[in-house]
Amino acid sequence: MASIKAIICRVREEEYALDVNQVLSIERIQNIRPLPHTEAYMAGIMQLRGSVIPVVDLKIWLGFEQSEDGNEDQKRIVVTESNGKRLGVIVDAATDVIDIKDELIQTVEMQQGAQEVNHVANLDGRLILMLNIPNLIGQLDISVFANAETA
C-alpha cells in the first residue's frame, strides 16, 4: 500500500499537506528583506545557509485576509525545493508529519486557477488540502527567482 509522507501546515483554520520530499527545512520567522515593486504575497527574500531564497506569504497567496492573529511564535517558513528552485513559504504553523495513504487522496477539479491545490486527503472527515509545490513555484514570477539567485 503506497503512501505519501507529508508535513501538515496550518493557514488560518485550514490544513495543508506538503510532500516531505520537497521540503528542505522548517525555520522560525527570521530576517526577511522586502523586495520593492513585487506582489503583496511576496514577503521578500531571506538568507539561509549561504543561499538567498524568495519567501511567499501563503495566507496572502491563497486569498485570505491579512490580519494578525496573535500566534507569531508558531509561524514558520517552510523551505521547499522543486526543479532546482527554492522557495520559502510562510505558514501559521507546521504541526505534524504524517503518512497519507494513496487511496485517501482525491483529485479536486477547480474551474479557474488554484493549480497549487489540486488534491485533497480525506482522513476520517479531516480534509487536508495537498499543496503542489512545483505548481506553486511555476505560478510565481520567474524573475523573482533570477534576482534571488544572483543577489
Buried (B, 14 or more C-beta within 10 A) or exposed (E): EEEBEBBBBBBEEBBBBBBEEBBBEBBEBEEBEEBEEBEEBBBBBBBBEEEBBBBBBBBBBBEBEEEEEEEEEBBBBBBBBBEEBBBBBBBBBBBEBBEBEEEBBEEEEEEEEBEBBBBBBEBEEEEBBBBBBBBBBBBBEEEBBEBBBEE
